[in-house]
Amino acid sequence: MAEDTRDGVRVTLEVRPNPELRGVVVSGANALPSVVVQEAFSPQYGHTLNFGAFNDALRALNSWYEERGIFGSVVDADLSEAGICELKVKEAEVARVSVRTLDRVTGEPVVGNTRPEVILRELTTKPGAVYSVRRARRDLDAIYSTGIFEDVSLVPTTSAEEPGKLDLTVNVVERKTGGFSAGGGLSARGLAEGALSGMVGSCAYTQKNLFGLNQKLAVSVELGSVEKLFRLSHVDPWVGSDPYRTSRSINVQNTRSSGNAIHGRVQDPGPEEAAAAAGKAAAGTGVAVQRFMGSVEYTRPLAVGWTGVAGVTWQRSGARDEAGKAVICDCYGKPLTFSTTAQQDVMALGHVRLMYSGSGDSVVVLSAEQAVPLRNDWLSMTRLQARVETSFPVVGPLRMAVAAKGGLIEGDLPPYEAFPIGGTNSVRGYDEGAVGSGRRYAVGSAELHVPLYGAIGGVLFCDAGSDLDTGHTVLGDPAGTRGKPGTGIGVGAGLRVDSPLGPWRLEYALNDRGARRFHLGMGKSF
C-alpha cells in the first residue's frame, strides 16, 4: 500500500506466511502408487509450504514415470487456502491394440497365418492400461519367444477416435514354421557306450504354428542297428488361453533302446540254439527294450521359478534280442521282464513333477509316478526321484558345479526299469550301468570349471554313486549276476567345447577299482 506524506511516498508491505501443507490429492493417476506420492510430500506435512521443496517433490513424481518408461507426468498443481494441494496427472492410456502382419521382403501388410488372439494373449499391455515402455519391451520379448516370428515391433500412435489416448499396433514378420529334415550320427547311448553300433539315421517333420495357433506338431523316425524310434507329438503351449498359461503335450512313441546299462553284454557257455529255444537272449549278445507309449501331460507355472507338471502315461514294454526277437530270459536264465508268461509288461502311470529353476543355474526337480493296476495283469509300481543342481564362483574365473540325485521304486519292478548307475552322465570311469542296478540309488557329482580359450573350457570332476544295497532286490538280480560292485567313485579331467548344438564333452576318468575310461558326450553331465 502506498500513501503520500510530508516527507514523500510511504510504501507499506503486508507479508503473509504461506499456508501450511496439510495433504495432497491426486487425480488422473492410474499407474502412480499412492505410496510414492506420500513419500514425496509427507516430510512437508504440517509445515509452512516451501516452494523449493514442493517443486522437488513434483520432480520426484515425474522422475518416477521416467525411470519406468511410463508415459505420464504432473500437469497442474493447485493449493487451497485450507492447505490441501490438488495434483492433476496426465497418463497415456491405451485405447486399442491391433495386429498387423508384414511381408518379410517388402514390409507391406499381408494376410498372416497366425491368429491375432495368439499374439494379443502374450501382451500384458491391454486396452485401458497406461502405456509403459518397459512393459512394452517385455511384451515384445514374450511374442518373439513363441519362435514363430522373425521380427516383432510395437508402434504407439495418438488415437484418432479418443484424443489423449494411444493406439498400439503390433507389427510381426512371420518365419517359416514347417519343414522336413534328415540326418545321421551317433545316438546318446552310442556315445555313452563308445560303440560304433550307436550310429543312427533320422528324419523328421515339424510344424511350429499348426492352425495358426502356435501349436507344435512333430513326427520323427530314427533307425540304428539296435536303437529305433518313432515319435508323434503335439504341443499346445497355452491351452484355451486360460489365465494360468497351462500347456499340454500329447506323445505317442514306439522305441527300441539298448538295455545294456542293466543287462550288459555277457558270455554264456551254453549253445545259442538251446538259449533261443528256451526264450533266452543268445550268448554274447545285448538286450534291447521295446516300449510302446502314449502320454498326455499338462504344465503350469506356479510361482516365480516354479513349474508344476501332471500327466498320465500308458506303456507296453518287453525285451528283445539284437535280432528283434522277443525274449523273456537272459543267457543266464534270469528273467528280463516282470510278466514272464506274457512277454509284455503293461503300466498305466500317473505322474507329477515339481521343478524349480533359479539364479546361478540352480535346479530342483522332484517327481513321483504311480502305476495303477487297472487290470490284474498290469503292473503296480511307485517311483520317486529327486535332483538338485547348482553352481557358484570360487576364485576369479573358476566356477564350481555340484549336483545330487536319487530315487526309489516300490512294487512290481521289471529289471529294465531299475536305476542304472555308472557311465557318462552318472559315475564316470565306469561303463554305462557298471556300478549297479537297483531299486534305490544316490549319485553325487562335483565339477570345477576352468575357462581356457574362447568356447573351450576345462573341467576337473569327481563322481560317487551307490545302489544303496538294493541290487539283489531287483527281479533276477541282474547286477549281482554280472558282478556289479553296487558302489563306485570316479575322478578325472576333461574338455568342454560350446557349439550351436550344445556343449561337447571329452573326458578321461579313473575309477576306484583302477580302471580308466574315455567318455565322449553331448550336453551337461548332470
C-alpha positions as CSV (number, residue, x, y, z in Angstrom):
1,M,0.0,0.0,0.0
2,A,1.3,3.5,-0.9
3,E,0.4,6.9,0.6
4,D,1.7,10.5,0.3
5,T,3.3,12.0,3.3
6,R,5.1,15.4,4.0
7,D,8.4,13.6,3.5
8,G,7.3,11.7,0.4
9,V,5.6,8.5,-0.5
10,R,5.4,5.8,2.2
11,V,5.0,2.2,1.0
12,T,3.7,-0.4,3.4
13,L,4.3,-4.1,2.6
14,E,1.9,-6.7,4.1
15,V,3.6,-10.0,4.5
16,R,1.6,-13.2,4.9
17,P,3.1,-16.6,5.5
18,N,2.5,-19.5,3.0
19,P,-0.3,-21.8,4.1
20,E,0.6,-25.0,6.0
21,L,0.6,-28.0,3.7
22,R,-1.9,-30.5,5.2
23,G,-2.3,-33.0,2.4
24,V,-2.1,-33.9,-1.3
25,V,-4.9,-35.1,-3.5
26,V,-4.0,-36.7,-6.9
27,S,-6.4,-37.0,-9.8
28,G,-5.9,-38.8,-13.2
29,A,-3.2,-41.2,-11.8
30,N,-3.8,-44.9,-12.5
31,A,-0.3,-46.1,-12.6
32,L,1.3,-43.8,-9.9
33,P,1.1,-45.6,-6.5
34,S,-0.2,-43.5,-3.6
35,V,2.8,-44.6,-1.5
36,V,5.1,-42.8,-4.0
37,V,3.1,-39.6,-3.5
38,Q,3.2,-39.9,0.3
39,E,7.0,-40.5,0.3
40,A,7.5,-37.3,-1.8
41,F,5.3,-35.0,0.2
42,S,4.9,-36.4,3.7
43,P,8.1,-34.7,5.0
44,Q,6.4,-31.3,4.3
45,Y,3.1,-32.1,6.0
46,G,2.4,-29.8,9.0
47,H,5.0,-27.2,7.8
48,T,4.7,-23.9,6.1
49,L,4.8,-24.5,2.3
50,N,8.3,-24.3,0.9
51,F,8.1,-23.9,-2.8
52,G,11.6,-25.2,-3.4
53,A,10.9,-28.4,-1.5
54,F,7.4,-28.6,-3.1
55,N,8.9,-28.4,-6.7
56,D,11.4,-31.1,-5.7
57,A,8.6,-33.4,-4.8
58,L,6.9,-32.7,-8.1
59,R,10.1,-33.6,-9.9
60,A,10.3,-36.8,-7.9
61,L,6.9,-37.8,-9.2
62,N,7.9,-37.1,-12.8
63,S,11.1,-39.0,-12.3
64,W,9.2,-42.0,-11.2
65,Y,7.4,-42.0,-14.5
66,E,10.6,-41.5,-16.5
67,E,12.5,-44.2,-14.7
68,R,9.8,-46.8,-15.5
69,G,9.3,-45.7,-19.1
70,I,5.6,-44.8,-18.3
71,F,4.1,-42.1,-20.4
72,G,2.8,-39.8,-17.6
73,S,3.6,-36.5,-15.7
74,V,2.2,-33.9,-13.3
75,V,0.5,-31.2,-15.4
76,D,-1.0,-28.9,-12.8
77,A,-0.9,-28.2,-9.0
78,D,-3.5,-26.1,-7.1
79,L,-3.1,-25.2,-3.4
80,S,-6.3,-24.3,-1.5
81,E,-6.4,-22.0,1.5
82,A,-7.0,-25.0,3.7
83,G,-3.6,-26.3,2.8
84,I,-4.7,-29.1,0.5
85,C,-2.8,-29.4,-2.8
86,E,-4.6,-31.0,-5.8
87,L,-2.3,-32.5,-8.3
88,K,-3.5,-33.3,-11.8
89,V,-1.7,-36.1,-13.6
90,K,-1.9,-36.9,-17.2
91,E,-1.1,-40.5,-18.2
92,A,-1.1,-42.0,-21.7
93,E,-3.9,-44.6,-21.6
94,V,-4.1,-47.3,-24.3
95,A,-7.3,-47.2,-26.3
96,R,-6.9,-50.1,-28.8
97,V,-4.4,-52.8,-29.6
98,S,-4.2,-54.3,-33.1
99,V,-2.0,-56.8,-35.0
100,R,-0.5,-56.3,-38.4
101,T,1.5,-58.9,-40.4
102,L,4.2,-57.5,-42.7
103,D,5.8,-59.2,-45.7
104,R,9.4,-60.1,-44.9
105,V,10.7,-58.6,-48.2
106,T,8.6,-55.6,-49.0
107,G,7.4,-54.7,-45.5
108,E,3.9,-54.2,-46.8
109,P,0.9,-55.5,-44.8
110,V,-0.2,-59.0,-45.8
111,V,-2.6,-61.7,-44.6
112,G,-0.8,-63.6,-41.9
113,N,-1.1,-67.3,-40.9
114,T,-1.1,-66.6,-37.1
115,R,-4.4,-65.8,-35.5
116,P,-4.4,-62.4,-33.8
117,E,-5.5,-63.7,-30.5
118,V,-2.4,-65.8,-30.3
119,I,-0.3,-62.7,-30.4
120,L,-2.6,-60.5,-28.2
121,R,-2.7,-63.0,-25.4
122,E,1.0,-62.6,-24.9
123,L,0.6,-58.9,-24.2
124,T,0.4,-57.5,-20.7
125,T,-0.4,-54.1,-22.2
126,K,-4.2,-54.2,-22.6
127,P,-6.7,-51.5,-23.6
128,G,-7.3,-49.2,-20.6
129,A,-3.8,-49.7,-19.3
130,V,-1.2,-46.9,-19.0
131,Y,1.4,-47.3,-21.7
132,S,4.9,-48.3,-20.4
133,V,8.0,-48.7,-22.5
134,R,9.4,-51.2,-20.0
135,R,6.2,-53.3,-20.2
136,A,6.2,-53.0,-24.0
137,R,9.7,-54.4,-24.2
138,R,8.6,-57.4,-22.1
139,D,5.6,-57.9,-24.3
140,L,7.9,-57.9,-27.4
141,D,10.2,-60.5,-25.8
142,A,7.1,-62.7,-25.0
143,I,5.9,-62.6,-28.6
144,Y,9.3,-63.2,-30.0
145,S,9.9,-66.2,-27.7
146,T,7.0,-68.0,-29.3
147,G,9.5,-68.8,-32.0
148,I,7.2,-68.2,-35.0
149,F,8.2,-64.6,-35.9
150,E,11.4,-63.2,-37.5
151,D,10.7,-59.7,-36.2
152,V,8.3,-58.0,-33.8
153,S,7.8,-54.3,-33.2
154,L,5.2,-52.3,-31.2
155,V,4.2,-48.8,-32.6
156,P,2.2,-46.4,-30.4
157,T,0.2,-43.6,-32.2
158,T,-2.2,-41.0,-31.0
159,S,-5.7,-42.3,-31.1
160,A,-7.9,-40.6,-33.7
161,E,-11.1,-41.7,-32.0
162,E,-10.1,-41.0,-28.4
163,P,-7.9,-37.9,-28.2
164,G,-5.4,-38.0,-25.4
165,K,-5.1,-41.8,-25.6
166,L,-2.8,-44.2,-27.6
167,D,-3.5,-46.9,-30.2
168,L,-0.9,-49.7,-30.3
169,T,-0.1,-51.7,-33.4
170,V,1.9,-54.9,-33.1
171,N,3.9,-55.5,-36.3
172,V,5.0,-59.0,-36.9
173,V,7.0,-60.7,-39.6
174,E,6.3,-64.5,-39.7
175,R,9.0,-67.0,-40.2
176,K,8.8,-70.4,-42.0
177,T,7.5,-72.8,-39.3
178,G,7.3,-76.1,-41.0
179,G,9.6,-78.5,-42.9
180,F,11.4,-81.8,-43.2
181,S,14.9,-82.6,-42.0
182,A,17.1,-85.7,-42.3
183,G,20.5,-86.6,-40.9
184,G,22.7,-89.2,-39.2
185,G,25.1,-89.5,-36.4
186,L,25.6,-91.2,-33.0
187,S,22.8,-91.7,-30.6
188,A,23.2,-90.6,-27.0
189,R,23.5,-94.2,-25.9
190,G,26.0,-94.9,-28.6
191,L,28.2,-92.1,-27.4
192,A,27.9,-93.2,-23.9
193,E,28.8,-96.8,-24.6
194,G,31.5,-95.8,-27.1
195,A,30.0,-98.1,-29.7
196,L,30.0,-97.7,-33.4
197,S,26.8,-99.6,-33.3
198,G,25.3,-96.4,-32.0
199,M,25.2,-95.0,-35.5
200,V,21.7,-93.8,-36.4
201,G,19.9,-92.2,-39.3
202,S,16.9,-89.9,-38.7
203,C,14.2,-87.9,-40.5
204,A,11.6,-85.6,-39.1
205,Y,8.8,-83.3,-40.0
206,T,7.9,-80.3,-37.7
207,Q,5.2,-77.6,-37.8
208,K,5.6,-75.0,-35.1
209,N,2.4,-73.0,-36.0
210,L,-0.3,-75.6,-36.6
211,F,-3.6,-74.0,-37.5
212,G,-2.1,-70.6,-36.8
213,L,-2.4,-71.3,-33.0
214,N,1.4,-71.6,-32.2
215,Q,0.8,-75.3,-31.6
216,K,3.7,-77.7,-32.4
217,L,3.4,-80.9,-34.3
218,A,6.4,-83.2,-34.8
219,V,6.9,-86.6,-36.4
220,S,10.3,-88.2,-36.1
221,V,11.9,-91.5,-37.1
222,E,15.3,-92.8,-36.0
223,L,16.8,-96.0,-37.2
224,G,20.0,-97.7,-35.9
225,S,21.5,-101.1,-35.7
226,V,19.9,-101.6,-32.2
227,E,18.0,-98.4,-31.4
228,K,14.9,-97.5,-33.2
229,L,12.4,-94.7,-32.6
230,F,9.1,-93.5,-34.0
231,R,7.5,-90.5,-32.2
232,L,4.5,-88.3,-32.8
233,S,4.0,-85.3,-30.6
234,H,1.6,-82.4,-30.3
235,V,2.2,-79.4,-28.0
236,D,-0.3,-76.6,-27.2
237,P,1.8,-74.0,-25.3
238,W,-1.3,-72.3,-24.0
239,V,-4.5,-74.4,-23.7
240,G,-7.5,-72.3,-24.5
241,S,-5.6,-69.1,-23.4
242,D,-6.5,-69.9,-19.8
243,P,-5.3,-67.4,-17.2
244,Y,-2.8,-69.8,-15.7
245,R,-0.9,-70.3,-19.0
246,T,-1.4,-74.1,-18.9
247,S,0.3,-76.0,-21.7
248,R,-0.4,-79.6,-22.9
249,S,1.7,-82.1,-24.7
250,I,0.5,-85.4,-26.3
251,N,3.0,-88.0,-27.3
252,V,2.9,-91.4,-28.9
253,Q,6.1,-93.3,-29.5
254,N,7.4,-96.7,-30.2
255,T,11.1,-97.2,-29.3
256,R,13.7,-99.9,-29.1
257,S,16.7,-98.9,-27.0
258,S,19.7,-100.7,-25.6
259,G,19.3,-102.5,-22.3
260,N,23.0,-103.0,-21.8
261,A,23.1,-100.5,-18.9
262,I,21.2,-103.0,-16.9
263,H,22.0,-106.4,-18.5
264,G,25.3,-105.8,-20.3
265,R,26.8,-108.0,-23.0
266,V,27.6,-111.3,-21.3
267,Q,29.1,-114.6,-22.5
268,D,27.5,-118.0,-21.7
269,P,29.0,-121.4,-22.3
270,G,25.6,-122.9,-23.4
271,P,24.9,-123.2,-27.1
272,E,23.0,-120.4,-28.8
273,E,20.4,-122.8,-30.2
274,A,19.4,-124.0,-26.7
275,A,19.2,-120.4,-25.5
276,A,16.9,-119.5,-28.3
277,A,14.7,-122.5,-27.7
278,A,14.3,-121.5,-24.1
279,G,13.4,-118.0,-24.9
280,K,16.8,-116.7,-23.8
281,A,19.0,-113.9,-25.2
282,A,21.8,-115.6,-27.2
283,A,25.2,-115.7,-25.6
284,G,27.4,-112.7,-26.2
285,T,24.5,-110.5,-27.4
286,G,23.0,-107.5,-25.8
287,V,19.4,-106.9,-24.8
288,A,17.1,-104.3,-26.2
289,V,13.9,-102.9,-24.6
290,Q,10.9,-102.3,-26.8
291,R,8.4,-99.7,-25.5
292,F,5.1,-98.5,-27.0
293,M,3.9,-95.5,-25.1
294,G,1.2,-92.8,-25.1
295,S,1.1,-89.9,-22.8
296,V,-0.8,-86.7,-22.0
297,E,0.9,-84.1,-19.9
298,Y,-0.1,-80.6,-18.5
299,T,2.4,-78.0,-17.4
300,R,1.6,-74.8,-15.4
301,P,3.7,-72.0,-13.9
302,L,3.1,-72.0,-10.1
303,A,5.3,-69.1,-8.9
304,V,8.5,-67.3,-9.8
305,G,10.9,-70.0,-10.9
306,W,8.5,-72.9,-10.1
307,T,6.6,-75.1,-12.6
308,G,4.2,-78.0,-12.0
309,V,3.6,-80.9,-14.3
310,A,0.9,-83.6,-14.1
311,G,0.1,-86.3,-16.6
312,V,-0.8,-89.9,-17.4
313,T,1.2,-92.5,-19.5
314,W,0.3,-95.9,-20.8
315,Q,3.2,-98.2,-21.7
316,R,3.5,-101.7,-23.1
317,S,7.1,-103.0,-23.0
318,G,9.2,-106.1,-23.3
319,A,12.7,-107.4,-24.0
320,R,14.2,-108.2,-27.4
321,D,17.5,-109.7,-28.5
322,E,19.6,-107.8,-31.1
323,A,17.8,-109.6,-33.9
324,G,14.5,-108.1,-32.6
325,K,13.1,-111.4,-31.3
326,A,11.1,-111.3,-28.1
327,V,12.9,-112.9,-25.1
328,I,11.9,-113.4,-21.5
329,C,15.2,-114.5,-20.0
330,D,18.9,-113.6,-20.4
331,C,21.5,-116.1,-21.2
332,Y,21.8,-117.0,-17.5
333,G,18.1,-117.9,-17.5
334,K,17.3,-114.8,-15.4
335,P,14.0,-113.0,-16.2
336,L,14.2,-109.9,-18.3
337,T,10.5,-108.9,-17.8
338,F,8.1,-108.9,-14.9
339,S,5.3,-110.6,-16.8
340,T,7.4,-113.6,-17.8
341,T,4.5,-115.5,-19.3
342,A,3.0,-112.7,-21.5
343,Q,6.4,-111.4,-22.5
344,Q,4.9,-107.9,-22.2
345,D,4.7,-105.5,-19.2
346,V,1.8,-103.1,-19.2
347,M,1.7,-99.9,-17.0
348,A,-0.8,-97.1,-16.6
349,L,1.3,-94.4,-15.0
350,G,0.1,-91.2,-13.3
351,H,2.9,-88.8,-12.7
352,V,3.6,-85.4,-11.2
353,R,6.7,-83.2,-11.2
354,L,7.7,-80.0,-9.4
355,M,10.5,-78.1,-11.0
356,Y,12.5,-75.0,-9.9
357,S,14.9,-73.0,-12.0
358,G,16.6,-70.1,-10.3
359,S,19.6,-67.8,-10.4
360,G,23.1,-69.3,-10.5
361,D,21.9,-72.3,-12.6
362,S,20.1,-73.7,-9.6
363,V,17.7,-76.5,-10.5
364,V,15.4,-78.6,-8.3
365,V,13.3,-81.4,-9.8
366,L,11.0,-83.6,-7.7
367,S,8.9,-86.3,-9.4
368,A,6.5,-89.1,-8.4
369,E,5.0,-91.8,-10.6
370,Q,2.3,-94.3,-9.7
371,A,1.4,-97.3,-11.9
372,V,-2.2,-98.3,-11.3
373,P,-3.2,-101.9,-12.0
374,L,-6.4,-101.3,-13.9
375,R,-6.3,-105.0,-14.9
376,N,-5.0,-107.9,-12.9
377,D,-2.0,-108.4,-15.3
378,W,-1.0,-104.8,-15.2
379,L,1.9,-103.6,-13.0
380,S,1.6,-101.8,-9.7
381,M,4.6,-99.6,-9.0
382,T,5.6,-96.4,-7.2
383,R,8.7,-94.4,-8.3
384,L,10.0,-91.3,-6.6
385,Q,13.0,-89.3,-7.8
386,A,14.8,-86.0,-6.9
387,R,17.6,-84.0,-8.4
388,V,19.3,-80.8,-7.2
389,E,22.0,-78.8,-9.1
390,T,23.7,-75.5,-8.5
391,S,26.9,-73.7,-9.4
392,F,28.8,-70.8,-7.8
393,P,32.0,-68.8,-8.4
394,V,35.1,-69.9,-6.5
395,V,38.2,-67.8,-7.3
396,G,38.5,-65.5,-10.3
397,P,37.0,-67.2,-13.4
398,L,36.9,-70.6,-11.7
399,R,33.4,-71.9,-11.1
400,M,32.2,-74.9,-9.1
401,A,29.1,-77.0,-10.0
402,V,27.6,-79.6,-7.7
403,A,24.7,-82.0,-8.2
404,A,22.9,-84.8,-6.3
405,K,20.2,-87.1,-7.4
406,G,18.5,-90.2,-6.1
407,G,15.3,-92.3,-6.3
408,L,13.4,-95.3,-5.1
409,I,11.0,-97.8,-6.6
410,E,8.4,-99.9,-4.7
411,G,6.2,-102.6,-6.1
412,D,6.3,-104.5,-9.4
413,L,9.7,-103.8,-11.0
414,P,10.7,-105.1,-14.4
415,P,14.5,-105.4,-14.4
416,Y,14.9,-102.9,-17.2
417,E,13.1,-100.2,-15.2
418,A,15.7,-100.5,-12.4
419,F,18.0,-97.5,-11.8
420,P,21.3,-97.9,-13.7
421,I,24.4,-96.4,-12.0
422,G,27.6,-95.6,-13.8
423,G,28.6,-94.0,-17.1
424,T,29.0,-90.7,-18.9
425,N,26.1,-89.0,-17.1
426,S,26.5,-90.8,-13.8
427,V,29.7,-92.1,-12.3
428,R,32.4,-91.5,-14.9
429,G,35.2,-94.0,-15.1
430,Y,32.7,-96.9,-15.3
431,D,30.8,-98.3,-18.3
432,E,27.1,-97.5,-18.6
433,G,25.3,-99.1,-15.6
434,A,28.5,-100.9,-14.5
435,V,28.3,-99.7,-10.9
436,G,24.9,-101.1,-10.1
437,S,21.3,-101.6,-11.0
438,G,18.9,-101.2,-8.0
439,R,15.5,-100.2,-6.7
440,R,17.2,-97.3,-5.0
441,Y,20.1,-95.1,-5.9
442,A,22.1,-92.0,-5.0
443,V,24.6,-90.2,-7.1
444,G,26.6,-87.1,-6.3
445,S,29.0,-85.1,-8.6
446,A,31.2,-82.1,-8.3
447,E,33.0,-80.2,-11.2
448,L,35.5,-77.4,-11.2
449,H,35.1,-75.4,-14.5
450,V,38.1,-73.6,-15.9
451,P,37.8,-71.3,-19.0
452,L,40.7,-71.9,-21.4
453,Y,40.3,-70.2,-24.7
454,G,37.1,-68.9,-26.4
455,A,34.5,-71.6,-26.5
456,I,36.9,-74.2,-25.0
457,G,36.9,-74.9,-21.2
458,G,38.5,-77.4,-18.9
459,V,36.9,-79.4,-16.1
460,L,38.1,-81.4,-13.1
461,F,35.4,-83.8,-11.7
462,C,34.6,-86.3,-9.0
463,D,31.5,-88.6,-9.0
464,A,30.2,-91.1,-6.5
465,G,27.2,-93.4,-6.7
466,S,25.5,-96.3,-4.9
467,D,22.6,-98.6,-5.4
468,L,22.1,-98.4,-1.6
469,D,22.4,-102.2,-1.3
470,T,19.2,-102.8,-3.3
471,G,20.7,-104.6,-6.4
472,H,19.7,-108.0,-5.1
473,T,16.1,-106.9,-4.7
474,V,15.6,-106.4,-8.4
475,L,13.9,-109.4,-10.2
476,G,16.7,-111.8,-11.5
477,D,19.4,-109.7,-9.7
478,P,21.0,-108.5,-13.0
479,A,23.6,-106.6,-11.0
480,G,24.7,-109.5,-8.8
481,T,24.7,-111.9,-11.8
482,R,27.1,-109.6,-13.7
483,G,29.3,-108.8,-10.7
484,K,28.5,-105.1,-10.3
485,P,30.0,-103.7,-7.2
486,G,27.0,-101.6,-6.1
487,T,29.1,-98.6,-5.2
488,G,31.7,-96.6,-7.2
489,I,33.8,-93.5,-7.4
490,G,35.3,-91.8,-10.4
491,V,37.7,-88.9,-10.8
492,G,39.1,-87.2,-13.9
493,A,39.5,-84.3,-16.2
494,G,38.1,-83.2,-19.5
495,L,37.4,-80.6,-22.1
496,R,34.2,-78.7,-22.9
497,V,33.5,-77.2,-26.3
498,D,30.5,-75.0,-26.7
499,S,28.7,-75.4,-30.1
500,P,25.4,-74.3,-31.6
501,L,24.0,-77.8,-30.7
502,G,25.2,-77.6,-27.1
503,P,28.4,-78.4,-25.3
504,W,30.5,-81.3,-26.4
505,R,32.4,-83.2,-23.7
506,L,35.6,-85.3,-23.9
507,E,36.6,-86.7,-20.5
508,Y,39.1,-89.1,-19.1
509,A,38.3,-90.8,-15.8
510,L,39.8,-93.2,-13.3
511,N,37.6,-95.2,-11.1
512,D,38.2,-96.6,-7.6
513,R,39.0,-100.0,-9.0
514,G,41.9,-98.8,-11.1
515,A,40.1,-98.9,-14.5
516,R,40.4,-96.0,-16.9
517,R,37.9,-94.9,-19.5
518,F,37.4,-92.1,-22.0
519,H,33.9,-90.6,-22.2
520,L,32.5,-88.7,-25.2
521,G,29.2,-87.0,-24.6
522,M,27.0,-84.1,-25.5
523,G,25.1,-81.7,-23.2
524,K,25.6,-81.2,-19.5
525,S,27.0,-84.1,-17.4
526,F,24.2,-83.7,-14.9
